[in-house]
Amino acid sequence: MRHLLKPLRHHCSRLRWAHHRAQKAAASPSPPPRLPRPPPKPESITFHDHSWEDPYSWMSKLNDKVAMRHLDMYMEQEEKYTEATMSGTDRLQSKLQSEMASRFASDLSTPPLRWGPWLYYRRVEEGKQFPVLCRRLASLNDEFISHKSPSAGFDFTSGKRIEQKLLDYNQEAQRFGGYAYEELSEVSPDHRFIAYTMYDKESDFFKLSVRNLNSGALCSKPQADRVSNLAWAKDGQALLYVVTDQNKRPCRIYCSMIGSTDDDFLILEETDENVYVNIRHTKDFRFVTVNTFSTASSKVFLIYAADPSSGVNLVWECEGKSHGILEHHQGYLYLFTDAAKEGQSVDYHYLLRSHLDSSSSPRTWESVFTDDPDWVVEDLDFSHTHLVVTLREGRNFRLCSVTLPLPAGKGPVHLKELHPQFLPLPKYVSQISPGPNYDYHSSKMRFTISSPVMPDAVVDYDLSNGEWNIVQQQNILHERTRILYGTASSASIIEETLNSKTSNPSNEVNSDDDQLWNGLSEFYACEQYNVASYDGVLLPLTVVYSRKNKKEDQSPGLLHVHGTYGELLDKRWRSELKSLLDRGWIIAYADVRGGGGGGKKWHHDGRRTKKINSIKDYISCANFLVDKEIVHENKLAGWGYSAGGLVVASAINQSPHLFKAAILKVPFLDPTNTLLYPILPLTAADYEEFGYPGDIADFHAIRDYSPYDNIQKDVLYPAVLVSSSFNTRFGVWEAAKWVAQVRELTIYDQKRPILLNLTTDIVEENRYLQCKESAMESAFLIKVMES
């Protein structure tokens, strides 16, 4: 389910509070503290046909008060050691932090999103930490509406400000102990209420609240805990929400009648502990769809939004776990799925259609488009008059629209027969993210276009006439934000280059039109390679560098990877990396198996027993960078976040000589113990990704790729900065165990330090702390490469 106005997350990415550090004494520096050495306390473990010892298992015994006191002491030692090791980079960190801060966008508002008569947006008020959700009527002083300052203006007729403040997250932070992390928010279709979930840190769940948008008051009900999904029904008079069990499995659907004193009633309960439940509303708000899925089967049900108490109706099911999104358009149900066809697994998504009033049992579904391996459908979005299709040609993305309704009774047709209108895109598109697009009857749709050499562009496409507007985008070169000022903008260069551009059938702007997208390719090159992996499979490798500052055959490089859950590798332009690029660094991205962008088979070939492919693919890309002298042979660093940290750490185990340094951010480093004895709840998707320890083949694969269990003895390892947190899916003990084990087993060189950097809470919109963390990482990499 899309989050209302979530683009602020792209604009101000998810950040972390830095751990409070002791102030350094002004006197002469004291000698660095000793290397932290936590006491090993080996514990013998036997599973299947294998026995081993874990010397640091005590770090994960959260209910052992003595062990936790020892862990606290060890964390303090690690903190002091990291500070002492990095103390020589204080000036560099300060300079880097200043550079990164200067590139922040000057605007602190999301571009207004039209829905019905209202324009919704979030903005950050001066001196406040968290944003405010606001709206204004689109009809009032519309000639002055600005994407940069949507709150400007005054209604002289009513004598009131045009802006309405709907939800102040600074006040929400007071309700939740200074913490304001929102997971879901949905405005009702009648624009009278907003339902939203806030993270309760003390209880570790999301709490549901509903607020009256006219009065600003909280509604007395519903107020539920452990809510994972929600959807409005009955034109805003009813709210459906999903509640999780103690293992965070979504399993029960409730309905609450807004304004009623009646208790919320149960619509559906899934008692099978292997089945998960999800809900969403169709774009026209006529139905609420219910998805239930497990490894054994997947089902989609319909609830009539006008009468949510009428029950759930099964409309589609298949064997095995499959993805399926159901939409309704003018009497037809449309299902976008990757389910098997005639018992044969498919490597792509496809679109099915069934008449709403179909009486056949089971319901008959027909394919809408003929299969075309050259045009792979990645995503769809419906409006009342158009269907927008995100396509992939090889590794290149395209965006097109076709007029609705689609022809019926002719069987599958090729998309080309529908005369798609291709929408303009810049070069090197790495991701196309749909906006909320709540206004079903609007001719405009909003997308965020991402590229390694272009700041994210929030674009409104008018599907009725092909015009397009960039409504928000940062201008890195001028260190400010370039913003469009709506229809009444003055005749200026901005208007001439950015406002009301018309699509062209080629879908790509001309090379000399790079300025239309505020692209950076004049200054930063983007090169794409196909790298042969160990088994001959070709891997996409993206390389970005400064045309001016690249050092031939001498450049240091940073190789990013994720390769998990079938998710696209984040190759968006990140302004903090500009500091490395301008110092001659190469930034590279390895699209390995297990990740996204290559279909279902690409994902499956990098999970469970084939997880080793992700690691070997990453090593192949690293070797390519060195062998082709794109990166100096002794100046390559790895970078991985979460499960991507597993790939980097495993690659270091296999080829420690290949890397000089690495950044591991909240990494997954101890899969054997985490999957065998989960301390934090895991989902079926986690086991499908990394393997079921109960399956002996999976178990041996886990043991083979586990970073913690395969550290080489008496070998020199690269310098590694590990950032972890007490509030992460992969506990801080995983990072602490890995750091201790690497220091114990390998040849430890102070010039190649293994550092543990602790962060605490995950929060948003604190750009100062984002800068501080990024500056520390960059300083670490520069320090190691220059040593």
KOLVOLUM-191734 format. One record per residue (C-alpha): residue in one letter; residue number from 1; x, y, z. Coordinates in steps of 0.1 Angstrom, whole numbers, plus 5000, padded with zeros to 4 digits. Layout:
N
 rest  nr   c1   c2   c3
    A NUM    X    Y    Z
...
***
This chain:
787
 rest  nr   c1   c2   c3
    M   1 5000 5000 5000
    R   2 5013 5034 4991
    H   3 5019 5059 5018
    L   4 5003 5093 5015
    L   5 5030 5118 5004
    K   6 5058 5095 5012
    P   7 5081 5112 4987
    L   8 5095 5131 5017
    R   9 5113 5099 5025
    H  10 5131 5102 4992
    H  11 5137 5139 4998
    C  12 5149 5134 5034
    S  13 5160 5098 5035
    R  14 5158 5075 5065
    L  15 5184 5085 5090
    R  16 5198 5075 5124
    W  17 5205 5092 5157
    A  18 5243 5092 5163
    H  19 5253 5076 5196
    H  20 5261 5103 5222
    R  21 5299 5104 5225
    A  22 5320 5116 5255
    Q  23 5336 5150 5249
    K  24 5372 5149 5242
    A  25 5396 5165 5267
    A  26 5412 5197 5256
    A  27 5446 5187 5271
    S  28 5473 5168 5252
    P  29 5459 5136 5237
    S  30 5462 5105 5258
    P  31 5475 5072 5244
    P  32 5448 5052 5225
    P  33 5430 5026 5246
    R  34 5438 4990 5243
    L  35 5421 4969 5216
    P  36 5388 4957 5231
    R  37 5389 4920 5238
    P  38 5356 4906 5250
    P  39 5360 4873 5269
    P  40 5353 4842 5248
    K  41 5329 4818 5264
    P  42 5325 4789 5240
    E  43 5292 4772 5237
    S  44 5289 4739 5219
    I  45 5261 4736 5193
    T  46 5250 4705 5174
    F  47 5225 4706 5146
    H  48 5218 4680 5119
    D  49 5252 4663 5113
    H  50 5273 4692 5123
    S  51 5288 4704 5156
    W  52 5306 4737 5163
    E  53 5315 4761 5190
    D  54 5303 4798 5193
    P  55 5328 4817 5215
    Y  56 5306 4848 5217
    S  57 5271 4834 5220
    W  58 5268 4851 5254
    M  59 5264 4885 5236
    S  60 5229 4875 5224
    K  61 5215 4862 5257
    L  62 5193 4892 5263
    N  63 5177 4877 5294
    D  64 5210 4871 5311
    K  65 5216 4902 5332
    V  66 5252 4894 5338
    A  67 5259 4889 5301
    M  68 5241 4922 5292
    R  69 5262 4941 5318
    H  70 5293 4926 5301
    L  71 5280 4936 5267
    D  72 5274 4971 5279
    M  73 5310 4974 5291
    Y  74 5323 4959 5259
    M  75 5302 4984 5239
    E  76 5318 5013 5259
    Q  77 5352 5000 5251
    E  78 5344 4997 5214
    E  79 5331 5033 5214
    K  80 5363 5046 5230
    Y  81 5384 5026 5206
    T  82 5366 5039 5175
    E  83 5369 5075 5188
    A  84 5406 5071 5194
    T  85 5412 5054 5160
    M  86 5393 5081 5142
    S  87 5406 5111 5162
    G  88 5432 5120 5136
    T  89 5404 5126 5111
    D  90 5385 5152 5131
    R  91 5394 5181 5107
    L  92 5386 5159 5077
    Q  93 5353 5148 5091
    S  94 5344 5185 5099
    K  95 5352 5195 5063
    L  96 5333 5166 5048
    Q  97 5303 5173 5070
    S  98 5303 5210 5059
    E  99 5305 5200 5023
    M 100 5276 5176 5026
    A 101 5255 5200 5046
    S 102 5259 5227 5020
    R 103 5243 5204 4994
    F 104 5210 5201 5013
    A 105 5179 5212 4994
    S 106 5168 5246 5006
    D 107 5132 5237 5005
    L 108 5116 5217 5033
    S 109 5083 5208 5017
    T 110 5071 5180 4996
    P 111 5055 5193 4963
    P 112 5017 5196 4968
    L 113 4997 5165 4957
    R 114 4962 5171 4942
    W 115 4935 5148 4955
    G 116 4899 5160 4948
    P 117 4896 5196 4959
    W 118 4926 5196 4981
    L 119 4964 5199 4978
    Y 120 4982 5178 5004
    Y 121 5018 5183 5014
    R 122 5043 5179 5043
    R 123 5066 5207 5053
    V 124 5091 5212 5081
    E 125 5088 5244 5101
    E 126 5118 5264 5111
    G 127 5134 5252 5143
    K 128 5113 5220 5144
    Q 129 5126 5185 5140
    F 130 5096 5167 5125
    P 131 5073 5177 5096
    V 132 5036 5189 5096
    L 133 5010 5174 5073
    C 134 4990 5202 5057
    R 135 4965 5209 5030
    R 136 4949 5238 5011
    L 137 4921 5241 4987
    A 138 4933 5240 4951
    S 139 4907 5266 4940
    L 140 4919 5294 4963
    N 141 4944 5318 4948
    D 142 4955 5290 4925
    E 143 4977 5314 4905
    F 144 5000 5318 4935
    I 145 5004 5281 4944
    S 146 5040 5273 4946
    H 147 5056 5239 4948
    K 148 5083 5253 4970
    S 149 5061 5273 4994
    P 150 5027 5257 4992
    S 151 5015 5273 5025
    A 152 5018 5309 5011
    G 153 4986 5329 5006
    F 154 4956 5342 5024
    D 155 4918 5338 5018
    F 156 4905 5374 5020
    T 157 4869 5362 5017
    S 158 4869 5341 5048
    G 159 4897 5361 5066
    K 160 4917 5329 5072
    R 161 4950 5315 5061
    I 162 4947 5292 5031
    E 163 4967 5264 5048
    Q 164 4951 5239 5072
    K 165 4975 5221 5095
    L 166 4963 5185 5098
    L 167 4989 5166 5117
    D 168 5019 5179 5136
    Y 169 5044 5152 5141
    N 170 5063 5173 5166
    Q 171 5032 5169 5188
    E 172 5031 5132 5180
    A 173 5067 5129 5192
    Q 174 5055 5142 5226
    R 175 5029 5114 5227
    F 176 5056 5088 5219
    G 177 5085 5098 5241
    G 178 5103 5121 5217
    Y 179 5101 5096 5189
    A 180 5080 5103 5157
    Y 181 5082 5074 5132
    E 182 5051 5069 5111
    E 183 5047 5037 5091
    L 184 5012 5042 5075
    S 185 4989 5071 5069
    E 186 4957 5072 5048
    V 187 4933 5102 5044
    S 188 4897 5090 5041
    P 189 4881 5094 5006
    D 190 4857 5120 5020
    H 191 4887 5140 5033
    R 192 4873 5141 5069
    F 193 4897 5118 5087
    I 194 4933 5106 5086
    A 195 4942 5071 5099
    Y 196 4979 5066 5108
    T 197 5002 5044 5127
    M 198 5031 5056 5149
    Y 199 5059 5035 5163
    D 200 5057 5029 5201
    K 201 5093 5024 5210
    E 202 5087 5011 5245
    S 203 5063 4983 5233
    D 204 5080 4978 5199
    F 205 5048 4980 5178
    F 206 5029 5004 5156
    K 207 4998 5020 5172
    L 208 4968 5031 5152
    S 209 4951 5065 5157
    V 210 4924 5083 5137
    R 211 4922 5121 5137
    N 212 4893 5144 5127
    L 213 4908 5167 5100
    N 214 4882 5194 5106
    S 215 4886 5197 5144
    G 216 4921 5182 5147
    A 217 4908 5160 5176
    L 218 4918 5124 5180
    C 219 4888 5100 5176
    S 220 4880 5078 5206
    K 221 4882 5047 5184
    P 222 4898 5029 5168
    Q 223 4929 5029 5188
    A 224 4946 4995 5182
    D 225 4981 4981 5187
    R 226 5003 4961 5164
    V 227 4987 4974 5132
    S 228 5003 4965 5099
    N 229 4978 4976 5073
    L 230 4947 4997 5069
    A 231 4921 5007 5043
    W 232 4891 5030 5042
    A 233 4857 5017 5033
    K 234 4821 5031 5031
    D 235 4833 5064 5018
    G 236 4853 5071 5050
    Q 237 4827 5059 5075
    A 238 4845 5027 5081
    L 239 4882 5018 5086
    L 240 4896 4983 5081
    Y 241 4929 4974 5097
    V 242 4951 4944 5101
    V 243 4966 4933 5135
    T 244 4997 4912 5140
    D 245 5002 4884 5165
    Q 246 5031 4883 5190
    N 247 5054 4871 5163
    K 248 5045 4901 5141
    R 249 5025 4880 5117
    P 250 4996 4899 5102
    C 251 4967 4876 5109
    R 252 4934 4894 5118
    I 253 4912 4920 5099
    Y 254 4890 4943 5120
    C 255 4864 4969 5109
    S 256 4858 5001 5129
    M 257 4828 5023 5123
    I 258 4840 5059 5127
    G 259 4819 5078 5152
    S 260 4801 5047 5165
    T 261 4803 5034 5200
    D 262 4801 4998 5189
    D 263 4831 4976 5193
    D 264 4852 4969 5163
    F 265 4842 4937 5147
    L 266 4864 4909 5133
    I 267 4861 4903 5095
    L 268 4887 4876 5090
    E 269 4912 4857 5112
    E 270 4939 4835 5098
    T 271 4949 4809 5124
    D 272 4975 4791 5103
    E 273 5008 4805 5116
    N 274 5023 4802 5081
    V 275 4998 4824 5065
    Y 276 5001 4862 5063
    V 277 4973 4887 5056
    N 278 4974 4921 5037
    I 279 4947 4946 5027
    R 280 4945 4976 5003
    H 281 4917 4995 4986
    T 282 4912 4996 4949
    K 283 4920 5030 4932
    D 284 4883 5038 4928
    F 285 4876 5029 4965
    R 286 4848 5005 4955
    F 287 4866 4974 4970
    V 288 4890 4964 4997
    T 289 4912 4936 4985
    V 290 4925 4909 5009
    N 291 4957 4889 5001
    T 292 4966 4858 5021
    F 293 4998 4841 5013
    S 294 5021 4814 5025
    T 295 5047 4791 5008
    A 296 5019 4767 5000
    S 297 4993 4790 4985
    S 298 4982 4825 4976
    K 299 4946 4839 4976
    V 300 4929 4872 4968
    F 301 4895 4881 4983
    L 302 4872 4910 4977
    I 303 4853 4931 5003
    Y 304 4826 4955 4991
    A 305 4836 4988 5005
    A 306 4800 5000 5007
    D 307 4792 4971 5031
    P 308 4823 4957 5048
    S 309 4802 4935 5070
    S 310 4790 4915 5040
    G 311 4820 4892 5042
    V 312 4849 4883 5020
    N 313 4846 4867 4985
    L 314 4874 4846 4970
    V 315 4882 4857 4935
    W 316 4916 4841 4928
    E 317 4939 4815 4942
    C 318 4970 4796 4931
    E 319 4995 4771 4945
    G 320 5027 4784 4960
    K 321 5036 4819 4971
    S 322 5029 4845 4944
    H 323 5026 4882 4942
    G 324 4992 4896 4932
    I 325 4977 4931 4931
    L 326 4940 4934 4923
    E 327 4924 4965 4907
    H 328 4889 4973 4895
    H 329 4881 4994 4864
    Q 330 4846 4998 4849
    G 331 4832 4964 4857
    Y 332 4864 4944 4853
    L 333 4888 4930 4878
    Y 334 4925 4932 4869
    L 335 4951 4911 4886
    F 336 4988 4918 4882
    T 337 5007 4886 4893
    D 338 5037 4864 4888
    A 339 5019 4832 4895
    A 340 5028 4800 4876
    K 341 5010 4795 4842
    E 342 4996 4761 4836
    G 343 5018 4747 4863
    Q 344 5050 4762 4848
    S 345 5069 4789 4868
    V 346 5072 4822 4850
    D 347 5100 4848 4853
    Y 348 5079 4879 4850
    H 349 5046 4896 4860
    Y 350 5016 4896 4837
    L 351 4981 4911 4837
    L 352 4949 4891 4840
    R 353 4913 4902 4836
    S 354 4879 4889 4847
    H 355 4844 4904 4845
    L 356 4832 4915 4879
    D 357 4799 4898 4875
    S 358 4814 4865 4863
    S 359 4793 4836 4875
    S 360 4817 4808 4867
    S 361 4833 4788 4895
    P 362 4861 4790 4897
    R 363 4862 4825 4882
    T 364 4876 4827 4846
    W 365 4906 4849 4841
    E 366 4921 4859 4807
    S 367 4955 4873 4798
    V 368 4954 4910 4787
    F 369 4988 4912 4769
    T 370 5007 4887 4749
    D 371 5040 4877 4764
    D 372 5070 4896 4750
    P 373 5105 4889 4765
    D 374 5117 4922 4751
    W 375 5090 4942 4769
    V 376 5088 4930 4805
    V 377 5061 4946 4825
    E 378 5075 4957 4859
    D 379 5046 4977 4873
    L 380 5012 4991 4865
    D 381 4991 5021 4877
    F 382 4954 5027 4869
    S 383 4935 5060 4866
    H 384 4900 5064 4853
    T 385 4911 5070 4817
    H 386 4946 5056 4814
    L 387 4968 5026 4824
    V 388 5005 5035 4830
    V 389 5030 5007 4824
    T 390 5066 5006 4836
    L 391 5085 4984 4812
    R 392 5120 4969 4812
    E 393 5139 4963 4780
    G 394 5169 4943 4790
    R 395 5181 4965 4819
    N 396 5166 4997 4806
    F 397 5134 5011 4820
    R 398 5106 5027 4799
    L 399 5073 5044 4809
    C 400 5042 5044 4788
    S 401 5005 5050 4790
    V 402 4976 5034 4771
    T 403 4940 5046 4769
    L 404 4913 5029 4789
    P 405 4891 5009 4787
    L 406 4911 4981 4771
    P 407 4895 4962 4742
    A 408 4875 4932 4754
    G 409 4866 4899 4738
    K 410 4897 4898 4715
    G 411 4920 4877 4738
    P 412 4955 4888 4746
    V 413 4969 4917 4725
    H 414 5004 4929 4721
    L 415 5010 4962 4740
    K 416 5023 4978 4708
    E 417 4988 4973 4693
    L 418 4973 4996 4719
    H 419 4995 5025 4706
    P 420 5012 5033 4739
    Q 421 5023 5068 4745
    F 422 5059 5067 4758
    L 423 5067 5093 4784
    P 424 5100 5111 4785
    L 425 5128 5098 4807
    P 426 5164 5108 4811
    K 427 5194 5086 4804
    Y 428 5206 5060 4828
    V 429 5173 5056 4847
    S 430 5179 5032 4876
    Q 431 5145 5033 4892
    I 432 5109 5046 4885
    S 433 5089 5050 4917
    P 434 5051 5057 4915
    G 435 5037 5085 4937
    P 436 5006 5080 4958
    N 437 4984 5090 4928
    Y 438 4953 5089 4949
    D 439 4932 5110 4926
    Y 440 4916 5083 4904
    H 441 4899 5108 4881
    S 442 4929 5131 4875
    S 443 4947 5130 4842
    K 444 4980 5135 4859
    M 445 5002 5109 4875
    R 446 5033 5115 4896
    F 447 5065 5095 4895
    T 448 5100 5098 4910
    I 449 5127 5092 4884
    S 450 5161 5081 4897
    S 451 5195 5080 4881
    P 452 5231 5076 4892
    V 453 5240 5109 4876
    M 454 5208 5129 4883
    P 455 5192 5141 4915
    D 456 5158 5124 4920
    A 457 5132 5142 4899
    V 458 5096 5143 4910
    V 459 5076 5144 4878
    D 460 5040 5150 4870
    Y 461 5029 5135 4836
    D 462 4997 5147 4821
    L 463 4984 5116 4803
    S 464 4958 5136 4783
    N 465 4982 5157 4763
    G 466 5017 5143 4770
    E 467 5030 5174 4789
    W 468 5053 5168 4818
    N 469 5066 5190 4847
    I 470 5094 5184 4871
    V 471 5078 5196 4903
    Q 472 5107 5191 4926
    Q 473 5144 5184 4921
    Q 474 5176 5194 4937
    N 475 5202 5213 4917
    I 476 5235 5200 4930
    L 477 5257 5222 4908
    H 478 5243 5254 4922
    E 479 5239 5240 4957
    R 480 5202 5250 4958
    T 481 5169 5235 4949
    R 482 5154 5241 4915
    I 483 5116 5243 4918
    L 484 5088 5249 4894
    Y 485 5063 5276 4903
    G 486 5032 5262 4887
    T 487 5012 5277 4858
    A 488 5019 5313 4867
    S 489 5057 5312 4868
    S 490 5074 5341 4852
    A 491 5092 5338 4818
    S 492 5126 5326 4829
    I 493 5152 5301 4821
    I 494 5136 5277 4846
    E 495 5103 5279 4828
    E 496 5119 5276 4794
    T 497 5139 5245 4803
    L 498 5117 5228 4828
    N 499 5080 5238 4825
    S 500 5054 5220 4803
    K 501 5076 5198 4782
    T 502 5060 5175 4758
    S 503 5066 5138 4755
    N 504 5083 5122 4725
    P 505 5078 5088 4711
    S 506 5114 5078 4716
    N 507 5110 5080 4754
    E 508 5145 5094 4758
    V 509 5156 5130 4758
    N 510 5183 5140 4734
    S 511 5218 5142 4748
    D 512 5218 5180 4745
    D 513 5186 5180 4766
    D 514 5203 5168 4797
    Q 515 5198 5202 4812
    L 516 5161 5197 4811
    W 517 5165 5170 4837
    N 518 5191 5189 4858
    G 519 5214 5160 4849
    L 520 5250 5159 4859
    S 521 5264 5137 4831
    E 522 5284 5167 4818
    F 523 5305 5165 4850
    Y 524 5300 5129 4861
    A 525 5303 5099 4837
    C 526 5281 5069 4840
    E 527 5293 5037 4824
    Q 528 5276 5003 4822
    Y 529 5293 4970 4818
    N 530 5283 4933 4816
    V 531 5306 4913 4838
    A 532 5310 4875 4835
    S 533 5305 4857 4868
    Y 534 5322 4825 4877
    D 535 5296 4804 4858
    G 536 5294 4827 4828
    V 537 5262 4846 4838
    L 538 5265 4883 4828
    L 539 5262 4908 4856
    P 540 5252 4945 4852
    L 541 5279 4967 4867
    T 542 5274 5005 4868
    V 543 5304 5028 4873
    V 544 5302 5065 4881
    Y 545 5331 5089 4883
    S 546 5340 5126 4880
    R 547 5352 5135 4845
    K 548 5375 5161 4859
    N 549 5389 5144 4890
    K 550 5393 5107 4879
    K 551 5429 5095 4884
    E 552 5438 5071 4856
    D 553 5449 5037 4870
    Q 554 5451 5052 4905
    S 555 5415 5058 4915
    P 556 5401 5044 4948
    G 557 5367 5028 4944
    L 558 5336 5020 4964
    L 559 5316 4990 4953
    H 560 5279 4988 4964
    V 561 5258 4957 4966
    H 562 5225 4945 4980
    G 563 5214 4913 4962
    T 564 5185 4902 4984
    Y 565 5147 4899 4984
    G 566 5145 4906 4947
    E 567 5149 4943 4955
    L 568 5165 4968 4931
    L 569 5199 4980 4941
    D 570 5197 5016 4951
    K 571 5217 5034 4925
    R 572 5201 5068 4930
    W 573 5223 5099 4930
    R 574 5234 5105 4966
    S 575 5247 5140 4973
    E 576 5270 5127 5001
    L 577 5289 5106 4976
    K 578 5298 5138 4957
    S 579 5326 5144 4982
    L 580 5342 5111 4972
    L 581 5336 5116 4935
    D 582 5352 5150 4936
    R 583 5383 5135 4953
    G 584 5388 5111 4924
    W 585 5368 5081 4937
    I 586 5350 5056 4915
    I 587 5315 5047 4928
    A 588 5303 5014 4914
    Y 589 5271 4993 4918
    A 590 5270 4955 4913
    D 591 5236 4941 4904
    V 592 5241 4905 4917
    R 593 5218 4876 4916
    G 594 5193 4876 4945
    G 595 5184 4913 4938
    G 596 5159 4928 4914
    G 597 5157 4940 4879
    G 598 5162 4906 4863
    G 599 5130 4888 4869
    K 600 5120 4860 4893
    K 601 5147 4836 4882
    W 602 5174 4863 4888
    H 603 5161 4866 4924
    H 604 5158 4829 4930
    D 605 5193 4822 4917
    G 606 5206 4842 4946
    R 607 5187 4828 4976
    R 608 5186 4798 4999
    T 609 5211 4771 4985
    K 610 5221 4795 4958
    K 611 5229 4824 4980
    I 612 5266 4818 4973
    N 613 5259 4831 4938
    S 614 5253 4866 4952
    I 615 5287 4865 4969
    K 616 5306 4851 4939
    D 617 5289 4876 4916
    Y 618 5301 4905 4938
    I 619 5336 4891 4938
    S 620 5335 4889 4900
    C 621 5325 4925 4898
    A 622 5353 4935 4922
    N 623 5379 4916 4902
    F 624 5366 4933 4870
    L 625 5371 4967 4884
    V 626 5407 4959 4894
    D 627 5416 4938 4862
    K 628 5403 4966 4839
    E 629 5423 4991 4860
    I 630 5391 5011 4866
    V 631 5400 5010 4903
    H 632 5436 5007 4917
    E 633 5444 4971 4927
    N 634 5450 4982 4963
    K 635 5423 5008 4967
    L 636 5390 4989 4964
    A 637 5364 4992 4992
    G 638 5330 4974 4997
    W 639 5297 4988 5009
    G 640 5267 4969 5020
    Y 641 5236 4978 5040
    S 642 5216 4951 5060
    A 643 5215 4919 5039
    G 644 5240 4936 5015
    G 645 5264 4937 5044
    L 646 5262 4899 5045
    V 647 5273 4898 5008
    V 648 5303 4921 5014
    A 649 5314 4903 5046
    S 650 5312 4869 5029
    A 651 5332 4882 4999
    I 652 5359 4894 5023
    N 653 5360 4860 5038
    Q 654 5365 4844 5004
    S 655 5389 4871 4990
    P 656 5403 4893 5018
    H 657 5432 4904 4995
    L 658 5407 4920 4971
    F 659 5396 4947 4994
    K 660 5414 4975 5013
    A 661 5384 4986 5033
    A 662 5346 4981 5037
    I 663 5316 4998 5052
    L 664 5290 4975 5067
    K 665 5258 4992 5078
    V 666 5235 4973 5103
    P 667 5247 4941 5086
    F 668 5233 4906 5088
    L 669 5265 4887 5098
    D 670 5254 4856 5119
    P 671 5227 4839 5098
    T 672 5234 4805 5113
    N 673 5223 4815 5148
    T 674 5198 4841 5138
    L 675 5179 4816 5116
    L 676 5183 4787 5141
    Y 677 5174 4806 5172
    P 678 5157 4839 5163
    I 679 5157 4865 5190
    L 680 5137 4890 5170
    P 681 5107 4876 5150
    L 682 5115 4865 5114
    T 683 5090 4861 5086
    A 684 5085 4834 5060
    A 685 5101 4857 5035
    D 686 5133 4858 5056
    Y 687 5136 4820 5056
    E 688 5127 4818 5019
    E 689 5155 4842 5012
    F 690 5183 4829 5034
    G 691 5172 4793 5039
    Y 692 5154 4770 5064
    P 693 5179 4755 5088
    G 694 5156 4725 5092
    D 695 5163 4716 5056
    I 696 5197 4700 5056
    A 697 5207 4714 5021
    D 698 5197 4749 5032
    F 699 5215 4744 5065
    H 700 5248 4735 5048
    A 701 5244 4765 5025
    I 702 5239 4788 5054
    R 703 5270 4774 5071
    D 704 5290 4779 5039
    Y 705 5280 4816 5033
    S 706 5278 4828 5069
    P 707 5302 4856 5075
    Y 708 5306 4848 5112
    D 709 5314 4811 5106
    N 710 5339 4815 5078
    I 711 5365 4840 5090
    Q 712 5399 4830 5077
    K 713 5426 4824 5103
    D 714 5460 4841 5102
    V 715 5451 4862 5072
    L 716 5453 4900 5068
    Y 717 5418 4914 5065
    P 718 5408 4948 5051
    A 719 5398 4977 5074
    V 720 5361 4976 5082
    L 721 5338 5001 5097
    V 722 5307 4983 5111
    S 723 5277 5005 5120
    S 724 5250 4988 5141
    S 725 5222 4997 5163
    F 726 5202 4985 5193
    N 727 5171 4990 5172
    T 728 5175 4969 5141
    R 729 5162 4937 5127
    F 730 5197 4923 5130
    G 731 5207 4928 5166
    V 732 5238 4947 5176
    W 733 5252 4914 5190
    E 734 5257 4901 5155
    A 735 5280 4930 5146
    A 736 5298 4927 5180
    K 737 5304 4890 5176
    W 738 5317 4894 5141
    V 739 5341 4922 5151
    A 740 5354 4903 5180
    Q 741 5359 4871 5160
    V 742 5377 4889 5131
    R 743 5402 4905 5155
    E 744 5407 4872 5173
    L 745 5413 4850 5143
    T 746 5429 4872 5116
    I 747 5463 4890 5115
    Y 748 5452 4923 5130
    D 749 5469 4955 5117
    Q 750 5462 4988 5134
    K 751 5465 5004 5100
    R 752 5436 4983 5089
    P 753 5413 4987 5119
    I 754 5381 4968 5125
    L 755 5358 4994 5141
    L 756 5323 4991 5156
    N 757 5303 5023 5154
    L 758 5271 5024 5174
    T 759 5240 5043 5165
    T 760 5207 5042 5184
    D 761 5172 5051 5171
    I 762 5161 5052 5135
    V 763 5145 5086 5128
    E 764 5137 5108 5099
    E 765 5144 5143 5088
    N 766 5175 5148 5110
    R 767 5199 5159 5083
    Y 768 5226 5170 5106
    L 769 5231 5135 5120
    Q 770 5229 5120 5085
    C 771 5258 5143 5075
    K 772 5278 5133 5106
    E 773 5275 5096 5099
    S 774 5282 5099 5062
    A 775 5312 5122 5069
    M 776 5326 5096 5093
    E 777 5323 5068 5068
    S 778 5339 5089 5040
    A 779 5367 5100 5064
    F 780 5373 5063 5073
    L 781 5376 5053 5037
    I 782 5400 5082 5028
    K 783 5421 5075 5059
    V 784 5425 5039 5050
    M 785 5433 5045 5014
    E 786 5460 5071 5022
    S 787 5476 5049 5049
***
